[in-house]
């Protein structure tokens, strides 16, 4: 709707432009400048009125609610260690070994 209204205003302005005459001591260049300024003002008002309806406004950031969780020990506590390993040929390797307590 806003787009069709804007198109109608532009077409109407282009059709009526040759019939308009400058009066009150304003030359044709000044009249054109005033017409451009008026068009920018009306276009800005229409553009501001046609703001994006899907964007509700500024975002609001809030901290999440605190959550209390009981710690539960289900099984042994495990971690990884690096251990040195020497194969049958004398080459030295480091392996990650899982160690559970």
N, C-alpha and C positions, 0 to 999 in steps of 0.2 A: 504494500500500500504506500509506504513512504517512498519507495523507488518510483512508482508510477506518478506520484505527486511531484517528485523532483523532475522527472522527465517532462511532465506537463508544464511546469514552471519554466524550464529551459526552452522548450519549443515555443511557448507563449512569448517569452522574452525575445527570442530571435525573430518571430513574426512581427512583433510590435516595434522592434528597434528601428526599422527604416521610417516608420510613420512618426516617430517621436521627433520633436524639434527642441532645440536648446532655447531657453528663455531666461529672462532676468539677468542678462549680461554674462551668462556662462557660455563659453565656446563649446564646440563639438567635442574637443578633447577632454575638457572638464566634465562634460555630461557623461562621456564614456567612462571616465575614471570614477565618477560617482555611481554609475551603474554597476561597475565591477565591484566597488566596495559594498554596495547594497546586496549584490549577489553573494559575496563572500559572507556577509553577516547572516543572511537568510540561510545559506548553505550550512554555516556553522551551527545555527540554531537547530536545523533539521538533523544534522549529524549528531548533535548532543542528545536530541530527543530519541534518536534511534540507537541508543546504547545497546550493547549486547545483553539480552535478557537472561542468557545462561550463566553469566558471571554475577554472583550475588553481591560482590563487594570485596572489601579487603579481607584477606584471610586472618583467622583468629587462631593463635597458637596457645594451647593449654598443655600443662603437664599431665601425664596419665595418672590415674588413681594408683595409690600404693597397693601392692599385692604381697600378701604374706604367705610364704610357702614353707612347710615343714620339711626339714632335710631328712631323708630316708636313706639309711645305709642298706643297700640290697645285697651287695656282694663284696668281694675283696677290692681293695684299691690298687689299681695297676698303673704303671708308667713304663716308658721306654728308656733304655740305657744303651750307650754305645760301648761295645766290647770288642777287644782286639782278638782276632782269630788268625792262626797260622796254619796254612794247609800243609799237605804232605810234601810239597815241593819247596817249602820255606818262604812262600809268599805271604805277606802280612795284609790282612783285610780287616776292615772295621764293619761290624754288623750292628744293626739295631735289634735289641733283644727286649721282649716284653717281660717285665718283672712285676709279679703280683705279691702283695704283702697280706 
